[in-house]
């Protein structure tokens, strides 16, 4: 059982333990049946393979090979020289050494149901390098999570110190911020390093309308034509992971509709002698193109996008979502007026 500590109010340290999952009672009973004095020998393991796992051709050599594999985990203090203890047996059942689990089989479940029908490997405060009070915020934990197969990344977005850009941090704490654009680019680069199935990005929004528009522009420029918007109509149900995975979505049609609406709005504004349109009142004044503000040394990554000069479709000030062909982005507003 590992331990971690963190400082509280700079005065004292608080320690907590990370509990390790214990074997359920059924596994304990099975281990007791095929062990002696708390240890499972090679002969016991072979009998378990024959009688329980129904591996009719299991040999002593195969059982010994399993022992040799688990022996490599001796640094975890779960291996005994004369046999396997309960923890080692439990890890064997859920590990690669258990031949009933084909690690090369890949996804074999039905993936055609709406995405909301599945359990999703989810991260919380995915950007924190340590505790939630005083650690650093970084894109490194996000990359590590995606490489482990995490499919939901959470970002808390706040105005930066000068109120003209957007940072990611755990608000109202001593955590040090990281720029949102850095996190977005890391997500784009590593989103599918472990799986081709959808990644969900949740944005806890603490921004003003002007900065909300800026974030929308960042997302559009970063992910480019691999973004998909369902349009003005609400989705009756989410698309399936399989459809999202196999379809190459494109937002050009949505952007075209927005540009046409934008031209009409500008003509109406001119005819009304400067009176602001309802959308402009809700979102604030239109911000300048951010292309010059968010370009970095990895400009080549953005050059492949076809939508750098196009704007994101406007909507009301309620929560909206943008569905990427493999990435879904959700925003829920926490902005206090």
FENGIHU-V886578 format. One record per pair of residues at least 12 apart in sequence whose C-alpha atoms are under 10 Angstrom apart, sorted by the first residue. I is the first residue (numbers start at 0). J is the second residue. Records with the same first field share a line. If there is no record, write none. Layout:
I=J + J
This chain:
0=16 + 17 + 18 + 19 + 20
1=15 + 16 + 17 + 18 + 19
2=14 + 15 + 16 + 17 + 18
3=15 + 16 + 17 + 129 + 130
4=16 + 129 + 130
5=129 + 130 + 131 + 132 + 133 + 134
6=130 + 132 + 133
7=132 + 133
8=132 + 133
9=133
20=86 + 89
21=85 + 86 + 89
22=85 + 86 + 88 + 89 + 90
23=89
26=85 + 88 + 89 + 92
27=85 + 86 + 88 + 89
29=47 + 51 + 85
30=43 + 44 + 47 + 83 + 84 + 85 + 86 + 88 + 89
31=85
32=47
33=45 + 46 + 47
34=47 + 82 + 83 + 84 + 85
35=82 + 84
36=84
37=82 + 83 + 84 + 85
38=78 + 79 + 80 + 81 + 82 + 83 + 84 + 85 + 87 + 88
39=79 + 81 + 82 + 83 + 84 + 85 + 87 + 88
40=62 + 63 + 66 + 79 + 80 + 81 + 82 + 83 + 84
41=58 + 59 + 60 + 61 + 62 + 63 + 64 + 65 + 66 + 81 + 82 + 83
42=58 + 59 + 62 + 63 + 82
43=59 + 62 + 82 + 83
44=57 + 58 + 59 + 61 + 62 + 63 + 65 + 66 + 82 + 83 + 88
45=57 + 58 + 59 + 60 + 61 + 62 + 63 + 65
46=58 + 59 + 62
47=62
48=61 + 62 + 97 + 98
52=97 + 98 + 99
53=99
54=98 + 99
64=96
65=91 + 95 + 96 + 97 + 98
66=78 + 80 + 82 + 83 + 87 + 91 + 96
68=91 + 95 + 96
69=83 + 87 + 88 + 90 + 91 + 94 + 96
70=82 + 83 + 87
72=87 + 90
73=87
75=87
77=90
105=194
106=194
109=239 + 240 + 241
110=196 + 239 + 240 + 241 + 242 + 244
111=238 + 239 + 240 + 241 + 242 + 243
112=236 + 237 + 238 + 239 + 240 + 241 + 242
113=236 + 237 + 238 + 239 + 240 + 241 + 242
114=197 + 236 + 237 + 238 + 239 + 240 + 241 + 242 + 243
115=236 + 237 + 238 + 239 + 240
116=237 + 239 + 240
117=239 + 240
119=148 + 149 + 150 + 151 + 197 + 198 + 199
120=144 + 147 + 148 + 149 + 150 + 151 + 152 + 198 + 199
121=144 + 148 + 149 + 150 + 151 + 152 + 153 + 198 + 199 + 200
122=141 + 144 + 145 + 149 + 150 + 151 + 152 + 153 + 154 + 200
123=151 + 152 + 153 + 154 + 201
124=136 + 140 + 141 + 152 + 153 + 154 + 155 + 167 + 168 + 169
125=137 + 138 + 139 + 140 + 141 + 142 + 143 + 144 + 145 + 149 + 151 + 152 + 153 + 154 + 155
126=138 + 139 + 140 + 141 + 142 + 144 + 152 + 153 + 154 + 155 + 167 + 168 + 169 + 176 + 177 + 182
127=139 + 140 + 141 + 154 + 167 + 168 + 169 + 174 + 175 + 176 + 177
128=140 + 141 + 174
129=174
130=174
131=168 + 169 + 170 + 172 + 173 + 174
132=169 + 170 + 171 + 172 + 173 + 174 + 175
133=169 + 172 + 173 + 174 + 175
134=168 + 169 + 172 + 173 + 174 + 175 + 176
135=168 + 169 + 173 + 174 + 175 + 176 + 177
136=166 + 167 + 168 + 169 + 174 + 175 + 176 + 177 + 178 + 182
137=167 + 168 + 175 + 176 + 177 + 178 + 179 + 181 + 182
138=167 + 177 + 178 + 179 + 180 + 181 + 182 + 183 + 184 + 185 + 186
139=182 + 185
140=182
141=153 + 154 + 182 + 183 + 185 + 186 + 189 + 190
142=182 + 185 + 186 + 187 + 188 + 189 + 190 + 192
143=189
144=189 + 190 + 193
145=185 + 186 + 188 + 189 + 190 + 191 + 192 + 193 + 194 + 198
146=189 + 190 + 191 + 192 + 193 + 194
147=192 + 193 + 194
148=190 + 191 + 192 + 193 + 194 + 195 + 196 + 198
149=190 + 191 + 193 + 194 + 198 + 199
150=190 + 191 + 193 + 194 + 196 + 197 + 198 + 199 + 200 + 326 + 327
151=197 + 198 + 199 + 200 + 201 + 326 + 327 + 328
152=186 + 190 + 198 + 199 + 200 + 201 + 202 + 328
153=167 + 199 + 200 + 201 + 202 + 203 + 328 + 329
154=166 + 167 + 168 + 169 + 179 + 182 + 183 + 200 + 201 + 202 + 203 + 204 + 330
155=167 + 168 + 169 + 170 + 179 + 201 + 202 + 203 + 204 + 205 + 330 + 333
156=168 + 169 + 170 + 176 + 177 + 178 + 179 + 202 + 203 + 204 + 205 + 206 + 210 + 211 + 214 + 330 + 333
157=169 + 170 + 176 + 178 + 179 + 203 + 204 + 205 + 206 + 207 + 210 + 211 + 333 + 334
158=204 + 205 + 206 + 207 + 210 + 211
159=176 + 177 + 178 + 179 + 206
160=176
162=206 + 207 + 210
163=209 + 210 + 213
164=178 + 179 + 180 + 206 + 209 + 210 + 213 + 214 + 292
165=177 + 178 + 179 + 180 + 205 + 206 + 210 + 211 + 213 + 214
166=178 + 179 + 180 + 181 + 182
167=179 + 180 + 181 + 182 + 202 + 203
170=205
179=214 + 217 + 218
180=214 + 217 + 218 + 221 + 293 + 294
181=221 + 293 + 295
183=200 + 217 + 218 + 221 + 222
184=217 + 218 + 221 + 222 + 297 + 300 + 301
186=198 + 200 + 221 + 222 + 326
187=221 + 222 + 300 + 326
188=222 + 300
190=325 + 326
191=325 + 326
194=325
195=240 + 241 + 243 + 244 + 245 + 325
196=239 + 240 + 241 + 242 + 243 + 244 + 245 + 324 + 325 + 326
197=239 + 240 + 241 + 242 + 243 + 244 + 322 + 323 + 324 + 325 + 326 + 327
198=240 + 322 + 323 + 324 + 325 + 326 + 327 + 328
199=321 + 322 + 323 + 325 + 326 + 327 + 328 + 329
200=320 + 321 + 322 + 326 + 327 + 328 + 329 + 330
201=320 + 327 + 328 + 329 + 330 + 331
202=320 + 328 + 329 + 330 + 331 + 332 + 333
203=329 + 330 + 331 + 332 + 333 + 334
204=318 + 329 + 330 + 331 + 332 + 333 + 334
205=331 + 332 + 333 + 334 + 335
206=332 + 333 + 334 + 335
207=282 + 283 + 332 + 334 + 335 + 336
208=279 + 280 + 281 + 282 + 283 + 284 + 316 + 334
209=281 + 282 + 283 + 284 + 285 + 286
210=282 + 283 + 286
211=282 + 283 + 316 + 330 + 332
212=282 + 283 + 284 + 285 + 286 + 310 + 311 + 313
213=285 + 286 + 287 + 288 + 289
214=289
215=310 + 311 + 312 + 313 + 321
216=286 + 287 + 288 + 289 + 290 + 307 + 308 + 309 + 310 + 311 + 312
217=289 + 290 + 292 + 293 + 307 + 311
218=311 + 321 + 328
219=250 + 304 + 306 + 307 + 308 + 309 + 310 + 311 + 312 + 321
220=289 + 290 + 293 + 294 + 301 + 302 + 304 + 305 + 306 + 307 + 308 + 309 + 310 + 311
221=293 + 294 + 300 + 301 + 302 + 304 + 306 + 307
222=300 + 301 + 303 + 304 + 305 + 306 + 307 + 323 + 326
223=249 + 250 + 251 + 301 + 302 + 303 + 304 + 305 + 306 + 307 + 309 + 323
224=247 + 248 + 249 + 250 + 251 + 303 + 304 + 305 + 306 + 307 + 323 + 324
225=247 + 248 + 249 + 250 + 304 + 305 + 306 + 322 + 323 + 324 + 325 + 326
226=247 + 248 + 249 + 250 + 251 + 306 + 321 + 322 + 323 + 324 + 325 + 326 + 327 + 328
227=243 + 247 + 248 + 249 + 250 + 251 + 252 + 253 + 320 + 321 + 322 + 323 + 324 + 325 + 326 + 327
228=248 + 249 + 250 + 251 + 252 + 253 + 254 + 311 + 312 + 320 + 321 + 322 + 323 + 324 + 327
229=250 + 253 + 320 + 321 + 322
230=250 + 252 + 253 + 254 + 256 + 312 + 314 + 321
231=253 + 312 + 313 + 314
233=319 + 320
237=322
238=322
240=324 + 325
241=325
242=324 + 325
243=322 + 323 + 324 + 325 + 326 + 327
244=323 + 324 + 325 + 326
245=324 + 325
246=324 + 325
247=323 + 324 + 325
248=322 + 323 + 324 + 325
249=305 + 306 + 323 + 324
250=305 + 306 + 311 + 312 + 322 + 323
251=305 + 306 + 309
253=310 + 311 + 312
254=306 + 309 + 310 + 311 + 312 + 313
255=309 + 310 + 311 + 312
256=312
257=309 + 310 + 311 + 312 + 313
258=309 + 310 + 311 + 312 + 313
260=312 + 313
261=310 + 312 + 313
264=276 + 277 + 278 + 279
277=315
278=313 + 314 + 315 + 316
279=313 + 315
281=314 + 315 + 316
282=313 + 314 + 315 + 316
288=307 + 308 + 309 + 310
289=307 + 308
290=307 + 308
316=332
317=330 + 331 + 332
318=330 + 331 + 332
319=331 + 332
